[in-house]
Amino acid sequence: MLTKPTIAAVVLLLFSAILFEVSAQYRPNVLRSGPSEGSVSISDFEQVDPYTGNLNFSLPLKTVSGRGSTSLSFYLNFNQKWSTQDRIGGEYIYPYVTPTEEFYEDGDPAPNDYYGYAYTAQYGPYRAIGRRLLNLLDCPSMGTPTPGNAQSTISIVGPGGARYELRDRITGGASKSIACAPGYNRGRVFDSTDGSGAVFISDSDIIDMPSYDDFVVAGKLITRDGTVTTFGSGGLVSQTDRNGNKSIASRTGAVYTLTDSNGRQTQIERVTDSSPYDLCDKISFSGFGGAARYIRVSYKHLHEVLRSGLSMKTYRQLFPEIFADTVYPSWGDIVPDANFDPLVPSAVWLPNGQGYKLYYNPYGEMARVELPTGGAVEYDWASNPGNGSLDIFEPSVYGMIMMPQPYRRMGERRVYSDGSTLDSKTTYSGLQALGSHTGSVTEDLYDQGGTHLVTRTVHYYYGVVGGYNTSEYFQFSPYHNPFNLESWRNGKEYRTDVFGSDGTTLLRQNTRAWTQTAPGWWLDNANDAPPNNSVLTATTAKLADTNQISGQTLAYDSFGNLTDTYDYDYGSGAVGSLLRRTHTDYLGTNPVNSVNYQSDSLHITNLPSQKWVSSDLAGSTKASLTNFEYDNYTSDSNHAALVNRSSVTGFDSTNYSTSNTLRGNVTAVTSYSNAAATSGASARTCSSA
């Protein structure tokens, strides 16, 4: 489709001979693959988010874990999404659509490229990616541009597609002015904004650049338990727990190897194997007694593994609303009438010969999974009910440009107990706008045969602005935000209604309340701010037949640790009286050694120092009290010194010798028979590190 761009507050200065890409790196949650905040696990390999309509297929293949708490896992992550890549030439914008595997890159697809760092990207376990958002003229082509805005952030893609989103500590992720030269220096310390409490410390300064490309990141991610995951050139190097147990990632040619802290190796490589495996990724490891074990992921072209009754289509047939015009620029990567026929995972073969068979629809979306047990799960998908796409404002050299982005939802899931006999069916409606930036999705569960309703669940969300038949579904931030970042409330489920088999009799109603502190640079309505460590602060549960309501309120510290839980009894028509308050203090400066464990150098932020339960708000009538001591290695009747383990495999003896006593290990736990009076110490247990 050749569409004139919609431009916000800019003057177009177009040159017909110039062709360049528009920045389209920012993708809202509804267009991202991988698990989202509202995802619900419905099996070991499926996560469904009714808000986005997304199905995240993430099949655990092999967990690489040894001594200590390090754990690196291989998953088969498959979640086909599509991205409109925008080109400008003459006075028109030419959108073209490409499949986007976000386990590689947002907006930078690399389908079927399983070398380089693609192993860590496709199967896990971790990848670090530097992100750039930019609205600036293409400097080499356009000469001296009007200064634009830039923002540099870091994303960590973890096992199963889980993400850490991090912004620089200096500005909190504020956009900064940039021209055709290196711009703002954001330093080396980046803090998570997703509530995980993680911090990333880069090996070098992160500087805004006049480039739309993602960039290589090297450094270390430290999670709140002190685990350090180290990256070099964007790829995983190692993971070390707070006691020095270390797992290592390495690559020799096309063979990727994970070595756990016990020295056991798991390798993966692309091979052409004997039938029925054929072209496959082969995961090799040792079983009992050193016996060789293999897990294989086979690949075929899409037309070979379409679900029965479906046929292959061209790009134009898949997206007629985007490729509507018969005339199209003859760029090599835009072939509207070519068939979409990529290589896709076709089967997963387990060491015992059993496995999973995977089938797809013409869009490359998962359509049927046949299980080792003989059962099967099928999925039906649908485009946005309006025009098949979402109109998303994106930053460009000309300001904010509205471009259509393909948007498809999983609408139905069916379970077959023996592969052909329908056991249950679940349908998911499209989003229904309710006003005030809210909307709902109806989830219906049907019994065997798929005709009789068992239960109806209506999910209510923030972040919906458009009607059912409009392309403007989702709430985005105001134009003063140069990159139109998504509101933090988008996708937050604030109410859930559960109905009986008639679909109208309310059985239960649950509510949730959320809050966050907006970034310091945000000056407008806090509800429109981008995500910044939002937290759940209150819940209620209502029994509709008796109108009884119970509740819970929650409080957190600055690291996202849960400090207080207030539980309230059922009351008639309102939340009842307080049942209990559960309070937890977390270790900052350790009284044993006077070291701050929450500093960036250690970043062990989740160690409880005291926990108590009381029947009153003030905590004066404590029913239980427990104190925790850490890292006391004094040689006495209750403690012991650290023992040198330098000869143990998978141990970082250089940084974790016996002189390093900052481990976060519990060395004493004390509880009291009279918690209110803090007397009668009834138990004292010690651990030897």
MARTORFI-870518 format. One line per field, with one value per residue (C-alpha): x, y, z; residue in one letter. Coordinates in steps of 0.25 Angstrom, whole numbers. Layout:
u (X,...) $
v (Y,...) $
w (Z,...) $
migu (a,...) $
//
This chain:
u (0,6,1,4,10,3,13,12,17,28,30,33,46,46,56,51,65,67,63,65,59,50,53,43,51,40,30,18,15,3,13,24,27,31,24,17,13,-1,3,-3,3,-7,4,19,20,9,7,-6,-8,-23,-20,-10,-15,-1,2,16,21,33,37,47,58,70,73,88,90,101,105,100,89,94,84,84,73,71,57,51,44,35,26,23,21,21,27,24,38,36,43,42,44,39,27,22,24,25,22,27,25,35,34,40,46,48,57,67,64,53,50,63,59,69,60,68,81,85,100,107,99,86,87,86,75,67,68,73,79,82,85,89,84,86,74,74,62,65,57,68,71,80,93,101,90,83,95,93,79,71,75,66,64,71,70,79,74,78,69,73,66,66,61,48,48,47,52,60,58,68,70,82,83,88,75,65,64,61,62,74,76,85,91,100,111,112,102,99,108,98,110,111,100,86,75,63,49,42,41,52,62,73,85,94,108,114,129,129,121,108,107,95,99,92,89,76,84,84,97,107,106,117,116,109,95,93,80,75,80,94,95,105,102,114,113,123,120,105,107,106,120,117,108,113,105,109,117,126,120,121,115,122,117,126,127,136,132,117,117,111,115,109,118,111,118,120,128,117,115,103,105,97,100,93,94,88,85,79,64,55,63,69,73,73,79,85,86,97,99,102,92,94,108,112,103,101,88,82,70,68,60,57,54,45,39,26,18,23,17,4,-8,-17,-27,-18,-10,2,0,8,11,0,-10,-6,-6,-15,-18,-3,1,-12,-5,-2,10,21,36,45,54,60,55,40,34,19,15,25,21,24,31,42,49,42,43,36,38,45,51,54,65,55,50,37,35,26,21,19,9,6,-3,1,5,16,8,7,-6,-4,5,5,9,18,6,-3,-11,-11,-14,-19,-19,-27,-23,-29,-25,-29,-44,-43,-34,-24,-14,-11,-7,5,12,27,38,45,53,41,35,24,19,7,9,1,7,1,-7,-12,-18,-20,-35,-37,-30,-34,-29,-30,-28,-24,-20,-34,-45,-48,-46,-48,-49,-45,-49,-43,-51,-44,-43,-56,-54,-61,-57,-47,-35,-41,-45,-49,-46,-56,-50,-60,-57,-65,-66,-64,-70,-68,-83,-86,-81,-74,-69,-68,-57,-56,-43,-43,-30,-25,-19,-31,-35,-41,-54,-55,-54,-44,-29,-26,-27,-16,-13,1,8,6,13,23,29,38,36,22,25,14,7,11,-3,-5,-9,-11,-23,-31,-43,-47,-61,-64,-78,-85,-89,-100,-90,-98,-98,-86,-79,-66,-60,-46,-40,-25,-19,-6,4,17,26,28,42,48,47,33,24,10,-1,6,-4,2,17,25,28,36,36,20,15,2,-3,-16,-26,-40,-47,-63,-72,-84,-95,-92,-86,-74,-61,-47,-35,-20,-11,4,16,30,44,52,58,44,44,31,32,17,5,-8,-18,-33,-44,-57,-68,-82,-82,-68,-54,-55,-45,-30,-26,-11,1,13,25,39,52,63,78,85,97,101,104,114,124,118,117,105,100,90,102,105,117,110,95,89,77,67,72,62,68,55,41,29,14,5,-10,-10,-5,6,12,11,4,14,10,24,37,50,63,74,89,98,113,118,130,136,141,133,123,112,120,131,141,140,148,157,151,161,162,147,142,134,138,143,154,161,149,143,155,153,156,143,133,122,114,99,99,90,99,88,73,67,52,45,34,29,30,23,34,45,49,50,59,54,63,77,82,95,100,114,118) $
v (0,14,23,37,39,45,55,62,76,76,81,71,73,62,58,48,42,39,25,22,14,21,17,6,0,3,-8,-8,-20,-24,-26,-33,-47,-55,-55,-42,-37,-42,-56,-68,-81,-92,-103,-106,-99,-90,-76,-68,-53,-49,-35,-36,-48,-54,-69,-71,-84,-87,-102,-105,-114,-116,-109,-107,-106,-111,-108,-95,-87,-84,-89,-88,-94,-97,-94,-95,-81,-79,-68,-62,-47,-38,-24,-13,-8,6,12,26,30,42,47,33,23,9,-1,-15,-27,-36,-47,-43,-53,-44,-55,-49,-34,-25,-20,-27,-41,-52,-64,-77,-70,-80,-77,-65,-62,-68,-80,-72,-64,-75,-85,-77,-75,-61,-49,-35,-24,-9,-2,12,20,32,42,49,52,41,49,44,46,58,67,75,72,78,73,61,52,40,29,17,6,-9,-21,-35,-46,-58,-72,-75,-61,-53,-39,-29,-15,-5,10,18,23,37,41,30,28,42,45,55,64,59,63,56,53,45,50,49,40,31,25,10,7,3,0,-9,-3,-16,-18,-29,-21,-24,-15,-15,-10,-8,-10,3,16,16,28,32,31,36,22,14,1,-7,-8,-18,-18,-25,-24,-32,-33,-34,-39,-37,-50,-46,-55,-49,-52,-47,-43,-41,-35,-37,-52,-60,-62,-68,-68,-68,-69,-62,-73,-74,-86,-83,-88,-84,-82,-84,-86,-93,-91,-94,-102,-95,-101,-99,-104,-105,-103,-118,-118,-125,-120,-118,-115,-110,-110,-110,-123,-131,-144,-157,-158,-155,-144,-138,-123,-121,-114,-125,-123,-133,-137,-149,-157,-167,-174,-164,-170,-160,-154,-145,-135,-131,-120,-122,-112,-112,-101,-96,-102,-116,-114,-106,-111,-120,-112,-99,-95,-86,-71,-59,-47,-39,-50,-50,-35,-29,-16,-13,-18,-13,-6,-14,-5,-6,-1,-12,-14,-27,-30,-26,-37,-36,-47,-57,-69,-68,-81,-80,-91,-94,-104,-116,-126,-128,-142,-146,-156,-167,-166,-159,-144,-133,-130,-115,-110,-96,-87,-79,-67,-76,-76,-89,-96,-110,-117,-132,-137,-149,-155,-155,-143,-130,-115,-106,-91,-82,-68,-55,-42,-29,-28,-14,-14,-25,-15,-5,9,12,25,23,33,37,47,55,54,44,36,27,14,1,-11,-25,-29,-43,-50,-64,-66,-81,-92,-107,-119,-133,-144,-154,-145,-145,-146,-132,-131,-116,-102,-88,-76,-62,-50,-37,-26,-18,-3,1,16,23,15,2,-10,-25,-39,-50,-64,-76,-90,-101,-116,-128,-126,-111,-107,-106,-94,-98,-85,-70,-61,-46,-40,-24,-16,-3,3,1,14,9,2,-13,-9,1,1,10,-1,3,15,22,33,48,54,61,48,47,32,30,20,12,15,7,3,-4,-18,-17,-26,-18,-27,-42,-47,-62,-66,-80,-89,-79,-68,-58,-63,-56,-66,-58,-45,-41,-27,-22,-8,-4,8,13,25,32,34,48,54,51,64,60,51,39,29,32,30,19,7,9,-3,-3,-12,-18,-11,-17,-28,-32,-45,-45,-57,-53,-62,-57,-43,-46,-39,-41,-33,-31,-19,-19,-10,-11,-5,3,-10,-16,-26,-29,-23,-23,-32,-28,-39,-35,-45,-46,-36,-33,-24,-19,-24,-29,-27,-29,-43,-41,-33,-40,-31,-33,-25,-27,-26,-13,-11,-24,-23,-34,-27,-13,-15,-10,-22,-14,-6,-8,-16,-27,-24,-35,-27,-38,-44,-44,-39,-40,-45,-45,-47,-39,-38,-22,-12,-6,-20,-19,-33,-41,-56,-60,-53,-58,-52,-55,-54,-54,-57,-59,-68,-67,-80,-82,-92,-87,-83,-88,-82,-83,-95,-93,-101,-96,-110,-111,-111,-99,-90,-76,-77,-64,-55,-65,-69,-71,-56,-52,-53,-45,-57,-54,-68,-70,-73,-73,-73,-69,-70,-67,-74,-60,-52,-39,-38,-43,-54,-68,-71,-85,-89,-85,-92,-90,-93,-95,-88) $
w (0,-4,7,9,23,35,41,54,55,44,30,20,11,2,-8,-19,-21,-6,0,14,26,36,51,55,66,77,78,88,96,87,75,83,84,97,110,114,128,127,122,128,128,123,121,122,108,106,112,107,109,107,106,95,89,89,90,95,91,99,101,111,105,115,128,130,145,155,168,175,169,154,144,129,121,106,102,88,87,75,74,60,59,48,46,36,32,26,14,9,-6,-13,-6,-1,10,5,16,15,24,29,40,53,62,75,81,71,70,70,56,51,47,45,42,39,43,54,55,62,74,69,77,90,84,79,90,101,111,111,101,104,93,93,88,81,78,69,61,53,38,31,33,21,11,17,21,33,40,50,63,68,80,84,95,98,107,109,108,113,107,117,117,111,105,119,118,127,122,127,127,130,145,141,134,137,122,118,103,99,88,77,63,54,64,77,87,102,111,119,127,131,141,136,145,142,140,140,155,155,163,154,150,138,139,125,122,115,114,107,98,89,74,62,57,57,59,71,78,84,99,108,124,135,139,154,159,173,179,175,163,152,138,129,114,104,90,93,96,109,115,129,141,155,168,180,185,173,166,151,138,125,111,99,84,75,61,60,73,85,98,112,124,137,151,152,138,131,116,108,93,82,67,53,46,35,42,37,35,42,48,35,36,51,63,71,86,92,107,116,123,134,133,123,112,100,100,89,87,73,67,53,42,30,20,24,13,18,32,29,38,30,22,21,9,6,3,-3,5,-2,1,16,17,6,14,13,0,-7,-19,-31,-34,-23,-23,-28,-16,-14,0,-4,-13,-10,-19,-14,-5,10,12,23,30,43,55,50,62,75,77,91,95,97,83,86,83,79,64,61,50,45,38,26,35,41,54,63,59,64,74,75,89,92,100,87,90,82,84,73,71,62,60,54,49,56,54,47,36,40,46,57,53,62,63,61,61,48,42,39,53,57,46,47,40,40,48,46,58,60,72,76,77,80,87,86,93,87,97,87,75,69,80,85,100,102,95,100,92,94,89,83,92,95,98,111,111,120,114,119,111,113,107,109,111,109,113,107,110,102,88,89,90,104,112,125,130,125,130,126,128,130,125,125,112,102,95,81,78,74,59,59,57,69,80,90,99,96,103,98,87,96,98,85,84,87,98,103,116,128,131,117,120,135,138,149,150,147,147,146,142,142,131,127,124,132,147,154,163,167,165,167,167,166,168,163,165,160,162,149,144,149,135,133,135,131,135,143,137,123,128,122,131,143,153,155,166,171,183,186,183,187,185,185,186,178,184,198,195,204,201,206,203,203,202,199,201,195,197,187,181,179,191,197,211,216,214,221,220,222,226,218,221,216,204,208,212,227,238,238,240,240,236,231,231,225,227,217,220,216,224,230,245,245,235,233,218,210,203,194,188,173,176,183,179,188,191,195,208,219,232,241,238,247,247,256,258,258,248,257,260,275,276,269,267,261,260,252,251,241,242,230,227,241,239,252,258,270,276,266,254,245,236,221,215,203,191,180,174,171,157,152,164,163,173,169,173,183,192,207,208,201,212,206,201,206,213,225,237,248,249,262,266,279,287,292,279,285,296,287,298,299,287,283,272,266,254,247,233,229,216) $
migu (m,l,t,k,p,t,i,a,a,v,v,l,l,l,f,s,a,i,l,f,e,v,s,a,q,y,r,p,n,v,l,r,s,g,p,s,e,g,s,v,s,i,s,d,f,e,q,v,d,p,y,t,g,n,l,n,f,s,l,p,l,k,t,v,s,g,r,g,s,t,s,l,s,f,y,l,n,f,n,q,k,w,s,t,q,d,r,i,g,g,e,y,i,y,p,y,v,t,p,t,e,e,f,y,e,d,g,d,p,a,p,n,d,y,y,g,y,a,y,t,a,q,y,g,p,y,r,a,i,g,r,r,l,l,n,l,l,d,c,p,s,m,g,t,p,t,p,g,n,a,q,s,t,i,s,i,v,g,p,g,g,a,r,y,e,l,r,d,r,i,t,g,g,a,s,k,s,i,a,c,a,p,g,y,n,r,g,r,v,f,d,s,t,d,g,s,g,a,v,f,i,s,d,s,d,i,i,d,m,p,s,y,d,d,f,v,v,a,g,k,l,i,t,r,d,g,t,v,t,t,f,g,s,g,g,l,v,s,q,t,d,r,n,g,n,k,s,i,a,s,r,t,g,a,v,y,t,l,t,d,s,n,g,r,q,t,q,i,e,r,v,t,d,s,s,p,y,d,l,c,d,k,i,s,f,s,g,f,g,g,a,a,r,y,i,r,v,s,y,k,h,l,h,e,v,l,r,s,g,l,s,m,k,t,y,r,q,l,f,p,e,i,f,a,d,t,v,y,p,s,w,g,d,i,v,p,d,a,n,f,d,p,l,v,p,s,a,v,w,l,p,n,g,q,g,y,k,l,y,y,n,p,y,g,e,m,a,r,v,e,l,p,t,g,g,a,v,e,y,d,w,a,s,n,p,g,n,g,s,l,d,i,f,e,p,s,v,y,g,m,i,m,m,p,q,p,y,r,r,m,g,e,r,r,v,y,s,d,g,s,t,l,d,s,k,t,t,y,s,g,l,q,a,l,g,s,h,t,g,s,v,t,e,d,l,y,d,q,g,g,t,h,l,v,t,r,t,v,h,y,y,y,g,v,v,g,g,y,n,t,s,e,y,f,q,f,s,p,y,h,n,p,f,n,l,e,s,w,r,n,g,k,e,y,r,t,d,v,f,g,s,d,g,t,t,l,l,r,q,n,t,r,a,w,t,q,t,a,p,g,w,w,l,d,n,a,n,d,a,p,p,n,n,s,v,l,t,a,t,t,a,k,l,a,d,t,n,q,i,s,g,q,t,l,a,y,d,s,f,g,n,l,t,d,t,y,d,y,d,y,g,s,g,a,v,g,s,l,l,r,r,t,h,t,d,y,l,g,t,n,p,v,n,s,v,n,y,q,s,d,s,l,h,i,t,n,l,p,s,q,k,w,v,s,s,d,l,a,g,s,t,k,a,s,l,t,n,f,e,y,d,n,y,t,s,d,s,n,h,a,a,l,v,n,r,s,s,v,t,g,f,d,s,t,n,y,s,t,s,n,t,l,r,g,n,v,t,a,v,t,s,y,s,n,a,a,a,t,s,g,a,s,a,r,t,c,s,s,a) $
//
